[in-house]
Amino acid sequence: MASFNSLSIVLCVSFFLQAVSSKLYSEPYRPQFHFSPKANWMNDPNGLVFHNGTYHMFFQHNPTGIGFGPMHWGHATSQDLVHWEEQPLALFPDPLGHIFSGSAVVDINNTSGLAPAGLTAIIAIYTSHNPEFAAQNRTDVERQSIAFSVDNGKTFVKYEKNPVLPNPGIRDFRDPKVFWYALQEKWVMALAAQDRIHFYSSKNLLQWEKESEFGGPSIGAHGGVWECPDLFLIEQKDISKWVLLVSINPGGPNGGSATQYFTGAFDGKTFTADSKDINWVDYGTDNYAGVTWSNVGDRHLFLGWMSNWNYGQSVPTEPWRGAMTVPRDLSLKVANENAYLVSQPIPELNSLIEAELVSLNETTVKGELKLVDTKRENSTGLLMVNFELAEVAEWSFVLENDLGEQVVVGYEASSRQLYVDRSSSGKLDFEIQFADKMKAPRISQDGSMDVTLLIDVASIEMFADGGLTCMTAIFFPHKPLNLLSVRSGGVGSLVLGSVRVWSLNSTVWSGQVDPVSSGLRRAPSTTNSFFIVFSLGLLFLCVLGEL
């Protein structure tokens, strides 16, 4: 009888877990092709690394609640950068402190000596943040530590002699990004230190020597401390530059947090910028702490946290908070005699295309042209839009619902500015500046223009002029924004060289029921709630029976 009762408990637990999992990823505002954790808080991407055919995404994670808290490293993996599977937690707080942001590398030559014979280690380099020291207003709050994995990132062992880089007396001293500098056969670390970046080098990842500093109040943007640096070389046939990414909070171009970049030269010790001017990876409010994957050859794959510290802990989502942007390919382009960083959504996302909804060429728009409405077949509500203008003119694309809620992206010819306007997008009261219109300069001087839009349940990403100007924004309507139209500006007409719209499949519903018919973006179903409560009750009865 005992074995029967044990089997009953197993079946009841399975029944309960199925009830809970059937609800996951169908909640209101849950991203469908952007990664988000099953539950609780997420912010910065960490430890982005490729190894043995698997892309690893570690991330700042509080598994105890949906606000910032004791930081762990969460973990997700993918074979294609599109479909992600959340893994068990990778790194936990310890006596040195919480596990803040950092990076990961594949120690192919076992320079650290941490891998047993015949195995290769993934080395995680992270900041140990001591909350007790912080409460005491000490300066040595943050130190750099490492952990290693020899089972492809499934489990990590922390180095017994941590920290590997003590605090030199700087309060904000964090976010190590490490890469192998082959010309001098050494590891290089870029580390944020208040209003500048410190560069260190090491032969073995265990002992580090300071090489130089870059930054200070006269270089770049300084609304807040510098964070989450990344340094990498982009080599193209027409141009080669080192690129340094630096995030700041606050001080972004449209308020709150954002990521700036510098192009220049690096000799293994010192980074020299081409200019002290400010350039932004993304002008929208919802792309922060972005860094690139390591061990991916000549490709430069970027990922950012799709939120903003102004309201990241207040957005109306549950049981999770936080999502990532889509992965983006970075490259360089010369415009106006300067080198600019270009971002484009990875081509792997084309695998999500479900159907082509619109395909128009040489189309004149005077007033408004409806592109997607409720009568068109669009089973997911997820869209990719691409359009070209042979001659630049004022335009706007309007994503809306039948309540009149809308998100507008467009271009103002008089000011040469692109914009995202979410002032009428739905829920706005959780942050006073959330409704502010975002603006970005059009960098390109070309007479033509191309734009790509990626539209998820509660986000839009715009890539203009081949990715020279990018904007990312999240939004929270009361009903799905399932109508799409394009409008001409002023009294004139708009000539679209081409416009194409595709519906996209959900990555989190692959092989499952249709997310729209199962309640995607609707209020929680009382039937589902009853089902989960019933499952809990049945589980309780099963346990009682066993006892």
N, C-alpha and C positions, 0 to 999 in steps of 0.2 A: 504493500500500500504506500509505503514511503516513496518508492521509486515512481509510483504513479503521481503522487502529489508533487514530486520534484519536476516531473515532466509537465504537469499542469502549470507550475510556476513559470517554467521556461516558455510555454506556449502563451501564457498571459503577458509575460514581459515582451515577447515578440509582437503580440497583438497591440500592446500599448505603444511600442516603438514605431510600428507601422502607422498608427494613428497620428503620432507626433510628426513623423517624417512626411506624411501626406500633406501636412500643413506647411512645412518648411518651403521657402522659396515661392509661395503663392500669396504672401502677405502684401498689403498695400505698399507700393513704392519699391518693392524688391527688384533690384537689377536682374535682367535676364541674360545679358551677355557681357556683363562686367562682374568681376569677382567680388563677392562679399562673404563674410563668415556666416556660418549657420546661425550663430547667436553672439551677442555681446559686442564689445567695443573693438574697433580696428582703426589704426591710422597709418603711419609711414610704412612703405614697402622696405624690407630689409633683406640682406643676404641673397640678392638675385643672382643665381648661378645655374649654369647648364652642365650636367654631368651624366654620362652613360645614357644618352637619349632622353633625359628628363629635365624639364625646366622646373627649377625650384623657386618658389616665392615664399619667403618668410616675411613676417609683418608684425608690427607693434600690436599687441593684443592684450586686453584685460578680460580674462575668462570669467570674472566674477560679476560683471555688470556692463551696462551699455554706456558708461561714461569712462573718461580717463581714470586709470587706477594703477594697481601694481602691474607693471609691464612685464609680459612674457614675449617670447617669439612664437607667434602662430606659424602654421606651415601649410602650404598647398602645392600641388604638383600638376604638371601638364606635359603631354607629349607634343602638343601643337600650338601652345600659347593661347588657345581659344577655349578649350574645355578643361576646367580645373577641378581637382578633387582635394577637398580639405583633409589634412592629415592630423595625427595627434600633435599636441604642443611639442615644440622642439627645445626651448630653453626656458627655465624657471628661475625666479628670483632666488638669491642665495645670501649668505652673510655679507657679501660685498655690495649687495643692493639689487635693485630692479634691473631688468635687462632692457636697456634703451637701444636706439638704432645702431646699425652697423652694416657690415658687408660679409660676403663669403667668397672664398677662392678655392680652386682645386690645386692642391699642392702636388703637382704632377711628379716633381723630382724629389719629393719628400725632404724638402729643405728644413722642415721643422723637426724631422726625426720622430714624429708622433705616430706615423703609420707603421703597423707591423709589416714584416717582409711579405711582399707579394700583393699588398693592398695599397690603395690610394685614398688619401684623406681629403674630405672637404673641411676647410678651416673656417669657422665663423669668428669674425672679429667684431666686438660689440662694446658698448659703453656700460660699465657697471655704475648705476646711479644710486647713491646711498641716501634714502629719504631721512634717516636720522641725522646725518650730517647737514642735510638741507634745512631741517627744522632748527638746527643750531646755528644757522647762518655761517657755516664754515665755507671756505673756498675750495677745499679738496673733496667736493661732492662727487665728482665724476672721474673715473679712471677707465683704462681700456683693458679688456680681457679677451681671451680666446677660448674656443671649444672646438673639438674635432669629432668628425664622424667617419667611420670606415664602412658603413653599410648604406651608402648613397643617401645620406641625410635623414635616415629613419630615426636614429638615436645619436645623441651627442654626449661626449665626455668633456667636462671642463678641465682646462689645464691646471695642474695642481699648484703651480707657482703664480697664478693670477694675483694681481694685474700685471700685464706685460709692459704697460706704459703708465707709470704713476702720474698723479696730478702735479703740475709744476706751480700751483698756486693761482689757478684761473677757475673762476666759478663755473662758467659755461665752457666745457671742454669735452666735446662729444662727437658722435656720428662718424666713426672711422670708415673710410672707403679705401680699400686696398687693391692694388693691381701689380702685376709682374712687369718690371721695366727691363726688357730683354737686352737692351744695349749695354747695360751695366750689371746685368745678372743680379738684380736685387728687387725686393718688394718695396713699393712706395705707398705711403699712407697719406691721404688728405684728411685733415681733421679740423672741425669747426672750433674756433677759440674766440668767443665773444664777437668782435667786429672784423675778424679776418680768418684766413685759412692757414694752418700750419702744415708743413710737409715733413714727413719722417721717412727714413729708409731702414731696411733690415735685410740681412742675408737669410734669416731663418724664421721670421715671423715671431720670434721670442724676445729678441733684444732690438730696441729701436733707437735710432739717432736722429735728432732734429737737424733738418737741412735748411729750411728757410720759412718765410712768412709771405703771405700775399693779402692785401686788403687795406683796411683802415678807412677813416671817414671820407677821404677824398676819392675813393674808388667805388663805383657801383652804388646800389641802393642800400640805405641803412635805417629803415623804419624800426627794425628790431634786430636782435642778435642774428648772426649768420648760422645756418644749420645745414645738415645733410649735403656735404660737398660730394662731387664726383669729378674725376679728371680722366680724360681719354683722348686718344688721337684718332682723328678722322682723316684718312688718306683717300683722295679721289684723283682722277686723271687731271682735272683742271685746278685743284686746290688741295692743300693739306694744312690742317690746323689742329692744335690742341684745344680742347674745349673744357672749361671749368664750369660746372653747375654749382650754384649756391642758392639755398632757400632762405627766405627771411619771413619773420612773423613778429609784428605786422609790417606793413610797408609795401604791400603789393599794389599793382597799378590800378586796381579797382577796389582796394580795401582788404585788410586782413593779410592772410598768408599767400605767398607766391614764390616762384622759382626764377631767378635771373641766371644769365650765363655770360661768360667772357670767352672770346677766342684769343689765341696767342701762341706762344712757344714755351716748351718745357725741355730742360737739358738734363733731367734726372735729379736736379736739386731745386731749381728755381723756376716758377711760372712767371712769364712776362706777358702782360695783356697787350693786345693791339690798341686798346682804347680804354679809357676810364668811364665811357658812356654806359648807360643802363640798357640792357636788352633782356626781354622776357621770353622764357620758353613758351608760356601760355598766358594770355592777357585776361582770361576768365578768372573767376574767383575760386574755381573748384579743381585746381590741379596743384598739389603741393608735395614737397619732399621727394620729388621724382629723382630716380637714379637709374643706372643701366645694368643689364645683365653682364656677368663675367663669363669667360670661357666660351664665347660664341663667335670666335674668329674675327673677321673684319666687320661683322654686323654690329650696329649700335642700337640695342633694344631698350627702350625707355618705358618706365611705368611710374605713375604718380598716384597719390592719395586723392580721391575725388571728393574733396570737401574743403572746409576752410575753418581755421581756428576761431573765427568770429562767431560761428554758430554750429560747429561740428558736433558739440555735445547737446544741442537743442533740437536737432532736426526730428520731425515726427515719424520716426521709424522704430519698429520693434518686431522681434526681440534682438535686433542687431543695430549697430550704427557704424557706418563707414563702408566705402566701396573703393575699388581701384579704377583708374582710367583704363581704356583699352591699351594694350601694348602698342608702342609707336616706334617706327624706324626713324632714326635721326641721320641727317646728312647736312652738307653745307651747300650754300648757294650764294653766288656773288650778286648783289643788287646795290645800285647806287655807289659802286666802287668799294663796297664793304662786304665782308664775309658774314653771313647770317646762318644761324642754325635753323634747319627745316625739320618739321615733324609731320609724319604721315602715318595713318593707321596701317598696321601690318597687313600684307596681302592675304595672310591666312584667314582673316575675317570674311573673305569672300566665300568661304566654305559654308557660311551661315545663310547665304541667300536662298530664300524659299521660292520667290516668284518675282518676276518683273511686273510692276503695277503700271508704270508710266514710261513711255519712250517717245519723246517728241524732238523734232529737229526744226530749226529756223521758225520759232514760234514767237509771235508778237503778242505781248500782254499789255492791254490798256485797262487799267483798273485792277481787276483780280481774275486769276485763273485758278479754279479748284483742281487740285491734283489727286488727293486722296480723300474720300468721304466714306460715310457709313455704308453706302451701297456697293462700294468696291470690295472685292475679296481681299481681306487682309487678316488672316487668322491669328496673327501674333501681336499686332500693334507695334512692332519693332521695325524701324526703317533705316535704310541707307539712301541718301540723296546725293546725286552728282549733277552739277549744271555748269555750263560755260556761257560766257558772254563774249561775243566777238568785239564788242565795243562796251567799255565800262559805263554803266549808268546806275542810277539809284534803284535799289530793289529791296524787297523784304520777303522772307518766307515766314508764314504764320502757322504755328502748330496750336490747335485749339480744340475745345469740346463744345457741346451744345449749351453749356452754362455760360459761355462767353469767356471762360478762362483761356489764357493763351500765353505762349512764349513766342517772341518775335526775334528773329535774327535778320540782320540786314546791313546795308551799306548806305552811308550818307555821302553823296558826291561832293557837296559843298565843303565839308570838313575833311574829306578823305578818310573817314573813320568807319570801321566795321563795328557792329554792336550786337549785344544780346539784351533783350528787355523782358524780364520776368515779373514786372510790376503788377501784372494781372494774372499770375500763373496759378493762384489758389491759396494755399496756406502760406501766410507771410508773417504772422504775428510773433514768431519765435525769435526774431532778431530784427532790430530796427532798420538796418541797412540792407536787408536781404532783397528788398524790392528795388534797390538802386539800379539804374541802367548801366551796364558795363560797356566800355568803349575801348577800341584798340586802333592804332594807326595802321593804315594800309601801307606796308613797306614797299611793295612792288610799284614801279612806275609804268608797267606795261599797259598798253591800251586795251588788252583783253584780260579776262579774269575767269578763274575756275574755282569752284567751291565744292567741298564734300562735307556732308552732314551725317553724323551717326546719332540716331535717336533711340534711346532705351526707355523703359517705363518712366523714369524720373530724371533723365539727364539728356543733354545734347552736347555734342562735340563738333566744333566747326574748324575746318582746315581750308584756309583761303590762299589762293595763289601758290598752289603746290605745297602748302604748309608753312609758308613764310610768316603768316599771321594765324595764330590758333586761339580759340576761346573754348572753355569748358564751363558748363553751368548745370547745376541740379535744380529741381523744382518739385512741387508737391501739390498737384491739382486735386480737387474733390472728386472728379471723374476722369477717366482716361482722356488724354489729348489725342483723339483719333481722326482729326480733320487736318488736312495740310493744303495750303494754297500759297501761291506766289503773287505778289502785288508790285505794280510799277510805282515809281515815285513821282511826286509832283503832278503836273498836267500832261506830261509826255508819255510815250509808250516805252516798253521794255522789250528788247529783242533778245530772246534766248537762243544761242546757237544750238544748244541741246539741253535737255533735262531728262534725267532718268531716275526712277524711284523703284527701289526693291523692298519687299518685305523680308524680314530676317527671322530665322528660327532661333528659339531660345536654347542656350547652352545648358541651362540647369534643368530643362524639361525633356532632354533628349531621351526618347524611348518611353516617356511617361505620357500621361493624359494631356490634352490640349490645355495650356495654361489659361487661356481666355475663358473657356467654358468651365474650368475648374475654380474660377474665382480670382484670377490674377487682377490685382489693383482694385479689388472691391473691399468693402468693409468685412471684418471677420464674420463668417457664417455661423449662425446659432446651431445649425445642424452639425458642423464640424466641431464646435465647442462642446456640444452634447456628446459627440462621439468620443472626444478625448476624456471628458469627465467620466463617461461610462467605462472607458478602458481603465482609468485610474481606479474606479470602484471595483471593477472585476479583478484587477491586480491585487487590491487590498483584500478582497475575499479569498483569493487564491493563497495569499500569504497566511491569512488567518487559518485557512484549512490546513496548511502545512504545519503551523504551530500547534 
